[in-house]
Amino acid sequence: MVLLTPLRPLVLSSPRSSAVPIRGRGFCIPTEMDAGGSASDGREFKNAEEMWKEETGDQNKKTQWYHKGVSYWEGVEASVDGVLGGYGHVNEADVKASEDFLNTLLADRFPDAGKNQHLVALDCGAGVGRVTKNLLIRYFNEVDLLEPVLHFLEAARENLAPQNLMVSEMHKASNFYCVPLQEFTPDAERYDVIWVQWCIGHLADDDFVSFFKRATVGLKPGGLFVMKENIARNGFVLDEEDKSVTRSDLYFKELFHQCGLHIFKSKDQKGFPAELFAVKMYALTTDMPKKMNGSRPKRKANRPAIIK
C-alpha cells in the first residue's frame, strides 16, 4: 500500500518538538512524541499519546483502525496511478532516487552482489508490485511481496509473471503474502534487505516497534532495512480517510531507538511536486555505526502524500 491524500493546510506543532531525549540521568526532556499534531478533519492533538489513545486506545478501536485502512485501499484501482493516489507521474523520480540509494548500500554492505552472493529482498506494502518490478527484482535474485489488499497482490502476481519481466531467470518474485504488517513474521535469516515504503504510516506506534523487532529476525547477518516514507515538518499529521499517520523525522528517530535500530545512511527524495510531503529514505541496521578516524558516526540528516 501507499499513502497519498488531498491537499489540506499543514498545522505546525509546538517548538518544543525539537527537544531530544536524555536518558540515564534520572530525567527525560520532551521528545518529538510530546509535540502536537493535527488531523485531516481539523482536529488538533497536544501530543501523539493523546491521538493514539483516541484512535487505537482499546482493542476494538485498534481493530477498526486497521479495518478502515485496508477498506480504503480495497476501493482503489489496482494500478500504478491508483496506488500512487493519482500521482503516477512521480514513479520515475521515485524509482531513480531509490535506485541511487540502493546502489550505495549494495556497494557498502554487499560488495559481491551479482557475483557469488544470492540476494533476497522483502517488499513490504508491495501494492501492485511497482517497487519490485521497477527496482528490486533487477538487483535481488528473489523478492517476496507482503501486501494486505488482495486485489493489489493479485495484480502484482500478474505484473511479476516471468513473461512480463525483462530480467534473467536468475531473478524472480518468489512468495506473495496477503498479510498485514502488524501480523507478519518473516522466516529467520531469509532477507538481505527488507524494503518498507509508503506503508508504515498505517501502523500504530506500538505495532511499528513490534513489527521491526519481529522483522529483524528475518534479516541475514549484515542485512538491513530500507524505509522510505513521507515526513511531516513537525510532530505528526493524521489522515482520517485512510487511517495513516505521517510522522516527522525526529518522531521516526525516536521510534528507531525503541526498535533497537540505527541509521546507517539516509537521503532525501528530490524531484517531487511541491504540494507533496517531503520524503526521506533511511537505511537501518541493528549494529551501531562504526566510528571513523576517532570521530563520531555521521548521522545524516505505500506513495507520496500531499501536505495536510
SULGIQUI-V912073 format. One record per pair of residues at least 12 apart in sequence whose ideal C-beta (glycine too) atoms are under 10 Angstrom apart, sorted by the first residue. I is the first residue (numbers start at 1). J is the second residue. D is the distance in whole Angstrom. If there is no record, write none. Layout:
[[I	J	D] [I	J	D]]
//
This chain:
[[1	69	8] [1	70	8] [1	72	9] [1	73	5] [1	76	9] [1	83	7] [1	124	9] [1	125	5] [1	126	8] [1	127	6] [1	147	7] [1	148	7] [1	149	6] [1	152	7] [1	180	9] [1	181	9] [1	197	10] [1	198	7] [1	199	5] [1	201	9] [1	202	7] [1	242	8] [1	244	9] [1	302	4] [1	303	8] [2	73	9] [2	76	9] [2	80	10] [2	82	9] [2	83	5] [2	84	6] [2	85	7] [2	87	9] [2	94	10] [2	125	7] [2	126	10] [2	127	6] [2	128	10] [2	130	8] [2	131	9] [2	152	10] [2	197	7] [2	198	4] [2	199	7] [2	201	10] [2	230	10] [2	242	10] [2	244	10] [2	302	3] [2	303	3] [2	304	8] [2	305	9] [3	69	10] [3	73	10] [3	83	10] [3	84	10] [3	85	8] [3	125	9] [3	197	10] [3	198	5] [3	199	8] [3	200	9] [3	201	5] [3	202	8] [3	229	8] [3	230	6] [3	239	7] [3	242	7] [3	244	5] [3	245	9] [3	246	7] [3	277	9] [3	302	6] [3	303	5] [3	304	8] [3	305	5] [3	306	10] [4	76	10] [4	82	10] [4	83	9] [4	84	6] [4	85	3] [4	86	7] [4	87	6] [4	90	9] [4	198	8] [4	230	9] [4	239	10] [4	242	9] [4	276	8] [4	277	9] [4	302	9] [4	303	4] [4	304	6] [4	305	5] [4	306	6] [5	40	7] [5	72	10] [5	85	7] [5	230	10] [5	237	10] [5	239	5] [5	240	9] [5	241	6] [5	242	7] [5	244	8] [5	246	9] [5	277	10] [5	303	9] [5	304	10] [5	305	6] [5	306	6] [5	307	10] [5	308	7] [6	40	8] [6	85	9] [6	86	10] [6	239	10] [6	241	8] [6	275	10] [6	305	10] [6	306	6] [6	308	9] [7	275	6] [7	276	9] [7	306	5] [7	307	7] [7	308	8] [8	38	9] [8	39	9] [8	40	6] [8	41	9] [8	42	9] [8	237	9] [8	239	9] [8	306	8] [8	307	7] [8	308	4] [9	38	9] [9	42	9] [9	307	8] [9	308	7] [10	38	8] [10	232	8] [10	233	6] [10	234	9] [10	237	7] [10	246	10] [10	277	9] [10	306	10] [10	307	5] [10	308	6] [11	36	8] [11	37	8] [11	38	4] [11	39	9] [11	42	9] [11	43	10] [11	44	6] [11	45	10] [11	232	10] [11	233	10] [11	234	9] [11	235	9] [11	237	8] [11	308	8] [12	35	9] [12	36	8] [12	37	10] [12	38	9] [12	232	9] [12	233	6] [12	234	5] [12	235	8] [13	32	9] [13	34	9] [13	35	4] [13	36	4] [13	37	6] [13	38	8] [13	44	9] [13	45	9] [13	46	9] [13	47	9] [13	48	10] [13	232	8] [13	233	8] [13	234	4] [13	235	3] [13	236	8] [13	237	10] [13	248	8] [13	251	10] [14	30	9] [14	34	8] [14	35	6] [14	36	5] [14	37	10] [14	46	9] [14	47	9] [14	234	8] [14	235	8] [15	35	9] [15	234	8] [16	29	9] [16	30	5] [16	31	10] [16	32	9] [16	34	7] [16	35	7] [16	36	9] [16	47	10] [16	234	10] [16	235	10] [17	30	8] [17	31	9] [17	32	5] [17	33	9] [17	34	7] [17	35	3] [17	36	8] [17	37	9] [17	47	10] [17	232	10] [17	233	9] [17	234	5] [17	235	5] [17	236	10] [17	248	7] [17	250	7] [17	251	8] [18	30	9] [18	32	8] [18	35	8] [18	234	8] [18	248	10] [18	250	7] [19	31	7] [19	32	8] [19	34	7] [19	35	9] [19	250	9] [20	32	9] [20	250	8] [20	253	9] [20	254	9] [21	33	9] [21	34	10] [21	250	10] [21	253	10] [21	254	7] [21	257	8] [23	257	9] [30	47	9] [31	47	10] [31	48	9] [31	250	8] [31	251	8] [31	253	9] [31	254	5] [31	257	9] [32	47	10] [32	48	8] [32	232	10] [32	234	8] [32	235	7] [32	236	9] [32	247	8] [32	248	6] [32	249	8] [32	250	4] [32	251	4] [32	252	9] [32	253	8] [32	254	6] [32	255	9] [33	47	6] [33	48	5] [33	49	7] [33	51	10] [33	52	9] [33	205	8] [33	235	9] [33	236	9] [33	247	9] [33	248	10] [33	250	9] [33	251	6] [33	254	6] [33	255	9] [33	258	10] [34	46	9] [34	47	5] [34	48	8] [34	49	8] [34	235	9] [34	254	10] [35	47	7] [35	48	8] [35	232	10] [35	234	6] [35	235	4] [35	236	8] [35	248	7] [35	250	8] [35	251	8] [36	48	9] [36	50	9] [36	51	9] [36	234	8] [36	235	5] [36	236	9] [37	50	9] [37	51	6] [37	232	8] [37	234	8] [37	235	4] [37	236	4] [37	237	6] [37	238	7] [37	245	8] [37	246	9] [37	247	9] [37	248	9] [37	251	9] [37	308	10] [38	51	9] [38	232	9] [38	235	8] [38	236	8] [38	237	6] [38	238	7] [38	308	7] [39	51	8] [39	54	9] [39	55	9] [39	236	9] [39	237	7] [39	238	4] [39	239	8] [39	240	6] [39	245	9] [39	308	8] [40	237	7] [40	238	7] [40	239	5] [40	240	5] [40	241	6] [40	242	9] [40	244	10] [40	308	5] [41	238	8] [41	239	10] [41	240	5] [41	241	9] [41	308	10] [42	240	10] [42	308	10] [43	238	8] [43	240	8] [44	235	10] [45	235	8] [45	236	8] [45	238	8] [46	235	10] [47	235	8] [47	236	9] [48	204	10] [48	205	7] [48	235	7] [48	236	6] [48	238	10] [48	245	8] [48	247	8] [48	251	7] [48	254	10] [49	205	9] [51	204	10] [51	205	10] [51	235	9] [51	236	7] [51	238	6] [51	245	8] [52	65	10] [52	204	6] [52	205	6] [52	206	8] [52	236	10] [52	238	10] [52	245	9] [54	238	9] [55	204	8] [55	238	7] [55	240	9] [55	243	8] [55	245	9] [56	203	10] [56	204	5] [56	205	9] [56	206	8] [56	207	9] [56	243	9] [61	204	10] [62	182	9] [62	204	7] [62	206	9] [62	207	8] [64	243	9] [65	202	8] [65	203	10] [65	204	7] [65	207	10] [65	243	5] [65	244	10] [66	148	9] [66	180	6] [66	181	10] [66	182	7] [66	183	9] [66	202	7] [66	203	9] [66	204	9] [66	207	9] [66	243	8] [67	243	9] [68	202	10] [68	240	9] [68	241	9] [68	242	8] [68	243	5] [69	148	9] [69	149	10] [69	180	9] [69	199	10] [69	201	9] [69	202	5] [69	203	9] [69	239	10] [69	241	10] [69	242	6] [69	243	4] [69	244	7] [70	148	5] [70	149	6] [70	150	9] [70	180	7] [70	202	9] [70	242	10] [70	243	9] [71	149	9] [71	242	9] [71	243	9] [72	149	9] [72	202	10] [72	239	9] [72	241	6] [72	242	4] [72	243	7] [72	244	9] [73	125	10] [73	127	9] [73	147	9] [73	148	8] [73	149	5] [73	151	9] [73	152	7] [73	199	10] [73	202	9] [73	242	7] [73	302	8] [74	148	9] [74	149	6] [74	150	8] [74	151	7] [74	152	9] [75	149	10] [76	127	9] [76	149	8] [76	151	9] [76	152	8] [76	242	9] [76	303	10] [77	128	9] [77	151	9] [77	152	10] [77	155	9] [78	127	8] [78	128	5] [78	129	10] [78	149	8] [78	150	10] [78	151	5] [78	152	5] [78	153	9] [78	154	7] [78	155	4] [78	156	8] [78	158	9] [78	159	9] [79	127	10] [79	128	7] [79	130	9] [79	152	10] [79	155	8] [79	159	10] [80	127	8] [80	128	7] [80	129	10] [80	130	5] [80	133	9] [80	134	9] [80	155	10] [80	159	9] [80	303	10] [82	127	9] [82	128	8] [82	152	9] [82	155	9] [82	303	9] [83	125	9] [83	126	9] [83	127	4] [83	128	6] [83	129	10] [83	130	6] [83	131	10] [83	147	10] [83	149	9] [83	152	7] [83	155	9] [83	198	8] [83	302	7] [83	303	6] [84	127	9] [84	128	10] [84	130	8] [84	198	9] [84	302	9] [84	303	5] [84	304	7] [85	198	10] [85	242	9] [85	276	10] [85	302	10] [85	303	5] [85	304	8] [85	305	7] [85	306	8] [86	303	10] [86	306	10] [87	272	8] [87	273	7] [87	275	10] [87	276	7] [87	303	7] [87	304	6] [87	305	9] [87	306	8] [88	130	9] [88	303	10] [89	273	9] [90	269	9] [90	271	8] [90	272	6] [90	273	7] [90	276	8] [90	279	9] [90	303	9] [90	304	6] [91	130	7] [91	131	10] [91	134	7] [91	303	10] [91	304	10] [92	134	9] [92	271	9] [93	269	8] [93	270	7] [93	271	4] [93	272	6] [93	273	10] [93	279	10] [93	304	10] [94	130	9] [94	131	8] [94	134	9] [94	135	9] [94	197	9] [94	198	9] [94	228	8] [94	269	7] [94	271	9] [94	272	8] [94	279	8] [94	303	9] [94	304	7] [95	130	8] [95	131	8] [95	133	10] [95	134	5] [95	135	5] [96	134	10] [96	135	9] [96	269	10] [96	270	9] [96	271	8] [97	228	9] [97	267	7] [97	268	9] [97	269	5] [97	270	6] [97	271	7] [97	272	9] [97	279	8] [97	281	7] [98	131	7] [98	134	9] [98	135	6] [98	136	9] [98	195	9] [98	197	8] [98	226	8] [98	228	7] [98	267	10] [98	269	8] [98	281	7] [99	134	9] [99	135	6] [99	136	10] [99	138	8] [99	139	8] [100	267	8] [100	270	10] [100	281	10] [101	226	7] [101	228	8] [101	265	7] [101	266	9] [101	267	5] [101	269	9] [101	281	5] [101	282	10] [101	283	7] [102	121	10] [102	135	7] [102	136	8] [102	138	10] [102	139	6] [102	140	10] [102	193	8] [102	195	9] [102	226	7] [102	281	9] [102	283	9] [103	139	8] [104	265	7] [104	267	8] [104	283	8] [105	139	10] [105	192	10] [105	193	8] [105	224	7] [105	226	7] [105	264	8] [105	265	7] [105	281	10] [105	283	5] [106	119	8] [106	139	7] [106	140	10] [106	192	9] [106	193	9] [108	224	10] [108	264	8] [108	265	8] [108	283	9] [109	192	8] [109	193	9] [109	222	6] [109	223	8] [109	224	6] [109	264	8] [109	265	10] [109	283	8] [109	285	9] [110	139	9] [110	140	10] [110	192	6] [110	193	9] [110	220	10] [110	222	8] [110	223	9] [110	224	10] [113	139	7] [113	140	9] [113	141	9] [113	192	8] [114	139	8] [114	140	10] [114	141	9] [114	170	9] [117	141	9] [117	192	8] [118	140	9] [118	141	5] [118	142	8] [118	170	9] [118	192	9] [119	136	10] [119	139	7] [119	140	5] [119	141	5] [119	142	8] [119	143	9] [119	171	10] [119	191	9] [119	192	5] [119	193	8] [119	220	9] [119	223	10] [120	140	6] [120	141	7] [120	142	5] [120	143	7] [120	144	7] [120	174	8] [120	187	10] [120	189	10] [120	190	6] [120	191	5] [120	192	6] [120	193	8] [120	194	10] [120	218	10] [120	220	8] [120	223	9] [121	135	9] [121	136	5] [121	137	9] [121	139	8] [121	140	4] [121	141	9] [121	142	7] [121	143	5] [121	144	7] [121	145	10] [121	190	10] [121	191	6] [121	192	7] [121	193	5] [121	194	7] [121	195	6] [121	223	10] [121	226	9] [122	136	9] [122	140	10] [122	142	10] [122	143	7] [122	144	5] [122	145	8] [122	146	6] [122	175	9] [122	177	9] [122	184	9] [122	186	6] [122	187	10] [122	190	8] [122	191	5] [122	192	9] [122	193	8] [122	194	5] [122	195	7] [122	196	9] [122	215	8] [122	218	7] [122	219	9] [122	223	10] [122	225	9] [123	135	9] [123	136	6] [123	137	9] [123	140	9] [123	143	6] [123	144	7] [123	145	5] [123	146	7] [123	147	8] [123	156	9] [123	173	9] [123	193	9] [123	194	9] [123	195	5] [123	196	9] [123	197	8] [123	199	10] [124	144	9] [124	145	9] [124	146	5] [124	147	8] [124	177	10] [124	181	6] [124	184	8] [124	186	10] [124	194	7] [124	195	6] [124	196	4] [124	197	7] [124	198	10] [124	199	6] [124	200	8] [124	211	9] [124	215	8] [124	225	9] [124	226	10] [124	227	9] [124	302	9] [125	145	9] [125	146	7] [125	147	7] [125	148	8] [125	149	9] [125	152	9] [125	180	9] [125	181	7] [125	195	9] [125	196	7] [125	197	6] [125	198	6] [125	199	2] [125	200	8] [125	201	9] [125	202	8] [125	302	4] [125	303	9] [126	143	9] [126	144	9] [126	145	4] [126	146	6] [126	147	4] [126	148	10] [126	149	10] [126	152	8] [126	153	7] [126	156	6] [126	160	9] [126	173	9] [126	176	8] [126	177	9] [126	195	9] [126	197	9] [126	199	9] [126	302	8] [127	145	9] [127	147	6] [127	149	8] [127	152	5] [127	153	9] [127	155	8] [127	156	7] [127	159	10] [127	197	9] [127	198	8] [127	199	8] [127	302	6] [127	303	8] [128	145	10] [128	147	8] [128	149	9] [128	151	9] [128	152	5] [128	153	8] [128	154	9] [128	155	4] [128	156	5] [128	157	10] [128	158	9] [128	159	6] [128	160	9] [129	143	9] [129	145	6] [129	147	9] [129	152	8] [129	153	8] [129	155	7] [129	156	3] [129	157	8] [129	158	9] [129	159	5] [129	160	5] [129	164	10] [129	173	7] [129	176	9] [130	152	10] [130	155	10] [130	156	8] [130	159	8] [130	197	9] [130	198	10] [130	302	10] [130	303	9] [131	143	9] [131	145	9] [131	195	7] [131	197	6] [131	198	9] [131	228	9] [131	302	10] [132	144	9] [132	145	6] [132	156	7] [132	159	8] [132	160	6] [132	165	10] [132	173	6] [132	195	9] [133	156	8] [133	159	6] [133	160	6] [133	164	8] [133	165	7] [133	166	9] [133	167	9] [133	173	8] [135	195	9] [135	197	10] [136	171	9] [136	173	9] [136	193	8] [136	195	6] [136	226	10] [137	160	7] [137	165	7] [137	166	10] [137	167	6] [137	171	5] [137	172	7] [137	173	6] [138	165	9] [138	166	9] [138	167	6] [138	168	10] [138	171	7] [139	167	10] [139	171	8] [139	192	10] [139	193	9] [140	171	7] [140	172	9] [140	173	10] [140	174	10] [140	191	9] [140	192	7] [140	193	7] [140	195	9] [141	167	10] [141	168	10] [141	170	6] [141	171	6] [141	172	7] [141	174	9] [141	192	10] [142	170	10] [142	171	8] [142	172	6] [142	173	8] [142	174	4] [142	175	8] [142	190	9] [142	191	9] [142	192	10] [143	160	8] [143	171	8] [143	172	8] [143	173	5] [143	174	7] [143	175	9] [143	191	10] [143	193	10] [143	195	9] [144	173	8] [144	174	6] [144	175	4] [144	176	8] [144	177	7] [144	186	8] [144	187	9] [144	190	8] [144	191	8] [144	194	10] [144	218	10] [145	157	8] [145	160	8] [145	173	6] [145	174	9] [145	175	7] [145	176	5] [145	177	7] [145	178	9] [146	175	9] [146	176	8] [146	177	5] [146	178	8] [146	179	6] [146	180	9] [146	181	7] [146	184	6] [146	186	9] [146	194	9] [146	195	10] [146	196	9] [146	199	9] [146	215	10] [147	176	8] [147	177	7] [147	178	7] [147	179	8] [147	180	9] [147	181	10] [147	199	9] [147	302	9] [148	177	9] [148	178	6] [148	179	6] [148	180	4] [148	181	8] [148	182	9] [148	183	8] [148	184	9] [148	199	9] [148	202	9] [149	178	8] [149	180	9] [149	302	10] [150	178	6] [152	178	9] [152	302	10] [153	176	5] [153	177	8] [153	178	5] [153	179	10] [154	176	9] [154	178	9] [156	173	8] [156	176	7] [157	173	8] [157	176	5] [159	173	9] [160	172	8] [160	173	4] [160	174	10] [160	176	9] [161	173	8] [174	190	10] [175	187	9] [175	190	10] [180	199	9] [180	202	8] [180	203	9] [180	207	9] [180	211	10] [181	196	8] [181	199	7] [181	200	7] [181	202	7] [181	203	6] [181	207	7] [181	208	9] [181	210	10] [181	211	5] [181	212	10] [181	214	10] [181	215	9] [181	302	10] [182	202	8] [182	203	6] [182	204	8] [182	206	9] [182	207	4] [182	208	9] [182	210	7] [182	211	6] [182	214	10] [183	207	9] [183	211	9] [183	214	10] [184	211	7] [184	214	7] [184	215	8] [184	218	9] [185	210	10] [185	211	9] [185	214	5] [185	215	8] [185	217	7] [185	218	8] [186	214	7] [186	215	6] [186	216	9] [186	217	7] [186	218	3] [186	219	8] [187	217	9] [187	218	6] [188	217	5] [188	218	7] [188	219	9] [188	220	9] [189	217	8] [189	218	7] [189	219	7] [189	220	5] [189	221	7] [189	223	8] [190	217	9] [190	218	5] [190	219	8] [190	220	7] [190	223	9] [191	215	8] [191	218	5] [191	219	6] [191	220	7] [191	223	6] [191	224	9] [191	225	9] [192	219	8] [192	220	6] [192	221	10] [192	222	8] [192	223	5] [192	224	8] [193	219	8] [193	220	9] [193	223	6] [193	224	6] [193	225	7] [193	226	6] [193	283	9] [194	212	9] [194	215	6] [194	216	9] [194	218	7] [194	219	7] [194	223	7] [194	224	8] [194	225	5] [194	226	7] [194	227	9] [194	284	9] [195	224	10] [195	225	8] [195	226	5] [195	227	8] [195	228	8] [196	211	9] [196	212	9] [196	215	8] [196	225	6] [196	226	7] [196	227	5] [196	228	7] [196	229	8] [196	282	9] [196	284	9] [196	302	9] [197	226	8] [197	227	7] [197	228	4] [197	229	7] [197	279	9] [197	281	9] [197	302	7] [197	303	9] [198	227	10] [198	228	7] [198	229	7] [198	230	7] [198	244	9] [198	279	9] [198	302	4] [198	303	5] [198	304	7] [198	305	8] [199	227	10] [199	228	10] [199	229	8] [199	244	9] [199	302	4] [199	303	9] [200	212	9] [200	227	6] [200	228	9] [200	229	6] [200	230	10] [200	244	9] [200	245	9] [200	247	9] [200	252	9] [200	255	9] [200	302	8] [201	229	7] [201	230	7] [201	232	10] [201	236	9] [201	237	9] [201	238	10] [201	239	8] [201	242	9] [201	243	9] [201	244	4] [201	245	5] [201	246	6] [201	247	7] [201	302	8] [201	303	10] [201	305	8] [202	239	10] [202	242	8] [202	243	7] [202	244	5] [202	245	8] [202	302	8] [203	244	9] [203	245	8] [203	255	10] [204	243	10] [204	245	8] [205	236	10] [205	245	9] [205	247	9] [205	251	9] [205	254	9] [205	255	6] [205	258	8] [206	258	9] [208	245	10] [208	247	9] [208	252	9] [208	255	6] [208	256	10] [208	258	8] [208	259	8] [209	255	6] [209	256	9] [209	257	10] [209	258	5] [209	259	5] [209	260	9] [209	261	10] [210	259	9] [211	259	9] [212	225	7] [212	227	9] [212	255	8] [212	256	8] [212	258	9] [212	259	4] [212	260	8] [212	261	6] [212	284	8] [212	286	10] [213	258	9] [213	259	6] [213	260	7] [213	261	9] [213	286	10] [215	259	9] [216	259	8] [216	260	8] [216	261	8] [216	284	10] [216	285	10] [216	286	6] [219	285	9] [219	286	7] [221	286	10] [221	287	10] [222	285	8] [222	287	9] [223	285	8] [223	286	9] [224	261	9] [224	262	10] [224	264	6] [224	265	9] [224	282	10] [224	283	5] [224	284	6] [224	285	5] [224	286	8] [224	287	9] [225	256	9] [225	259	9] [225	261	7] [225	264	9] [225	282	8] [225	283	7] [225	284	4] [225	285	8] [225	286	9] [226	264	10] [226	265	9] [226	281	7] [226	282	7] [226	283	6] [226	284	8] [227	252	8] [227	256	9] [227	261	9] [227	263	10] [227	266	9] [227	280	9] [227	281	7] [227	282	5] [227	283	8] [227	284	6] [228	267	9] [228	269	7] [228	279	7] [228	280	7] [228	281	5] [228	282	8] [228	302	10] [228	304	10] [229	246	8] [229	247	8] [229	249	10] [229	252	7] [229	269	10] [229	277	9] [229	278	10] [229	279	7] [229	280	7] [229	281	8] [229	282	8] [229	302	9] [229	304	10] [229	305	9] [230	244	9] [230	245	10] [230	246	5] [230	247	8] [230	269	9] [230	276	8] [230	277	4] [230	278	7] [230	279	6] [230	280	8] [230	302	10] [230	303	8] [230	304	7] [230	305	5] [230	306	9] [230	307	9] [231	246	7] [231	247	7] [231	248	6] [231	249	5] [231	250	10] [231	251	9] [231	252	8] [231	268	9] [231	269	9] [231	277	6] [231	278	5] [231	279	7] [231	280	5] [231	305	10] [232	245	9] [232	246	5] [232	247	6] [232	248	5] [232	249	8] [232	250	10] [232	251	7] [232	252	10] [232	277	7] [232	278	8] [232	305	10] [232	307	8] [232	308	9] [233	246	10] [233	248	7] [233	249	9] [233	277	9] [233	278	8] [233	307	8] [234	248	5] [234	249	10] [234	250	8] [234	251	9] [235	247	8] [235	248	6] [235	250	9] [235	251	7] [236	248	7] [236	251	6] [237	277	8] [237	305	9] [237	307	8] [237	308	5] [238	308	8] [239	305	7] [239	306	10] [239	308	7] [240	308	10] [242	302	10] [242	303	10] [242	305	9] [244	302	9] [244	305	8] [246	277	6] [246	278	10] [246	305	6] [246	307	9] [246	308	8] [248	278	10] [249	266	9] [249	268	10] [249	278	9] [249	280	6] [249	282	9] [249	301	8] [252	266	10] [252	280	8] [252	282	7] [252	284	10] [253	266	10] [253	282	9] [253	299	9] [256	282	8] [256	284	6] [259	284	8] [259	286	9] [260	284	10] [260	286	6] [261	282	9] [261	284	4] [261	285	7] [261	286	6] [261	287	10] [262	283	10] [262	284	7] [262	285	6] [262	286	7] [262	287	7] [262	288	6] [262	289	6] [262	297	8] [262	299	9] [263	282	6] [263	283	7] [263	284	6] [263	285	8] [263	289	7] [263	297	9] [263	298	9] [263	299	6] [263	300	7] [263	301	10] [264	282	8] [264	283	4] [264	284	7] [264	285	5] [264	287	8] [264	288	10] [264	289	6] [264	290	10] [264	297	9] [264	299	10] [264	300	10] [265	281	8] [265	282	8] [265	283	4] [265	284	9] [265	285	10] [265	289	9] [265	298	9] [265	299	10] [265	300	7] [266	280	6] [266	281	6] [266	282	5] [266	283	7] [266	284	9] [266	298	10] [266	299	8] [266	300	5] [266	301	7] [267	279	10] [267	280	7] [267	281	5] [267	282	8] [267	283	9] [267	300	7] [267	301	9] [268	280	6] [268	281	8] [268	300	9] [268	301	8] [269	281	7] [269	304	8] [272	304	6] [273	304	8] [273	306	9] [274	307	9] [275	304	10] [275	306	5] [275	307	6] [276	303	10] [276	304	5] [276	305	7] [276	306	6] [276	307	7] [277	304	7] [277	305	5] [277	306	7] [277	307	5] [277	308	8] [278	304	9] [278	307	9] [279	303	10] [279	304	6] [279	305	9] [280	300	10] [280	301	9] [282	300	9]]
//
